Amino acid sequence: MNKTLIAAAVLALAAGAAQAQSAIAIYGIADAGLLRESGGSAGTVNKIGSGMGSYSRIGFRGSEEIGGGMTALFTLENGHRLDTGEVDAAGSMFNRQAFVGIKGKAGMVTIGRQYTPWHQALAQVGDPFATGYAGGSKNVFPDFGANVRTSNTVMYTTPAVGGFVGDIAYAMGEQSGSSKAGRNIGASLGYAKGPLNVRLAYNNKNSDVAAAPGVAPVVRSSGSNKLLAANYDFKVVKAYLAFSVDKGFNAAPLGNANNPYGFRRPTASTDGNEVLLGVVAPVGPGNVIATLMRKDDQTSFDQDARSWGIGYLYALSKRSTIYTVYGHMVNKNGAGYTVANNTDAGTGDRALNLGVRHTF
């Protein structure tokens, strides 16, 4: 009898230890509300917006201790629209993130579809709206396409040492006959300690098309993005700065390239820069957030733009927030920048968001 009890206890402890060594979590964001846009050729647009602050998503995240201080991990994340129930990309189940990796004392290596270091620096460090809402950096910064995330990516992230951390990413173009066509290279170096958080990031994408049966080769200049992002917590307020320099083909894709103002189709800049100044001020149970932004197009088109945004995010709980945010845009010389949010590229030069965001 005693032997049976001892064996049962050992098995129970072993099962508990096995469970402690591995974990799987379901997480996500549900974000929706009222969106009002105006100032474009489409006139005033009133609709239900999904993911104005953060793209609505559901994800699966897991890890397992494999010994020697090493951990195997994975993330699978699906984006969807709450207004219609549609996925964010037809034919794709985990279009937002899908990667597997190994983490240890020497750092972490991940393989799959992942965010670029450039986007992470902008969203996590430089933009108080985290690239969302009507006041976020997407209004003038090129936070679209391969600047945001890339497929077929191998990324190495260093361990944090004295407040410093870095990463480097290589996305294969996977075009037969060329190791360069379609590839994307990114890196960042950051320092976070006390009230200061600063990060330098770089992104380089090759938009060439390799020759193939029935396909003529296309050679273009590489597009590059260099970003300085920083924030400093003064306790009373938190100040933000982001400055990006963009050069080359497809370095600065427009959020809405479909002639939103009806004059002529806007031209994406191949030589320009953007700057953002932002602030977060705690007021009551929420935060007042404000941004000022400028786009300086240094091509012969000189299509500059200025944008500002202000909003209040009211915390109902640790995971639920209601928000109201307004964004305004001023374009010059036929520029076609629109007031965007995290999900929609925008249709005009003014937008109001009023919604609810819940994380789980």
RAZIJO-V990725 format. One line per field, one symbol per residue. phi: phi as a letter, one per 40 degrees, with the letter a starting at -180 (. if undefined). psi: psi as a letter, one per 30 degrees, with the letter a starting at -180 (. if undefined). burial: I if it has 24 or more other ideal C-beta (glycine too) atoms within 12 Angstrom, else O. A space follows every 10 residues. Layout:
phi->???
psi->???
burial->???
//
This chain:
phi->.ccccccccc cccccccccc cbabbbbibb baicbbbagc ccgcbbaccb gccadcabbb baaacbgggb bcaaabbbba bccbgcccad gbcbccaaab abbacchbbb bicaccdccc ccccbcbccf gbgcbccccb cccafcccab cfbbbbbccc bggcaaaabb bccfbdgacb dgcbbaaabb bbagcbbbab bbbbbbbcbc cadgbccbbb ccbbbbbbba abccgcbbbb aabbbbahcg cbcccbccfc bgcaccbccb aaabbbbaab bcbgcbbcba bbbabbcccc cfccabaaaa abbbccacbb bbabbbbbbb cbfgcbcbcb acbccgbaca abbaabbbba
psi->eeeeeeeeee eeeeeeeeef flkkkklakj klakkkklfl ffakkklkkk heekkklklk kllkkglggk kkllkkkkkl kfffgllfjk gkeifekjll akkaffakkk kaklkleeee eeefefjfgh galfglffef khilbffelk lhkkkkkllk jgfkkllkkj kkfhkkfkfe kglkklllkl kjkbfkjkkk lkkkkkglkk kljgkkkkkl kkkkkkkkkl lkjgeelkkk kkkkkkklkg eikkejghhf fgdlklkkkg jalkkkklkk jkjbgakkkk kklkkjjglf fhillkkllk lkjjjfaffk kklkkkkkkj lkhglhklja afekflfagk kkkjakkkk.
burial->OOOOOOOOOO OOOOOOOOOO OOOOOOOIII IIIIIIIIII OOOOIOIIII IIIIIIIIII IOOOOOOOOO IIIIIIIIII IIOOOOOIOO OOOIIIIIII IIIOOOOIII IIIIIIIIII IIIIIIIIII IIIIIIIIII IIIIIIIIII IOIIIIIIOO OOOOIIIIII IIIOOOOOOI IIIIIIIIII OIOOOOIIII IIIIIIIIOO OOOOOOOOOO OIIIIIIIII IIOOOOOIII IIIIIIIIII IIIIIIIOOI IOOOOIIIII IIIIIIIIII IOOOOOIIII IIIIIIIOIO IOIIIIIIII IIIIOOOOOO IIIIIIIIII IOOOIIIIII IIIIIIIIII IIIIIIIIOO
//
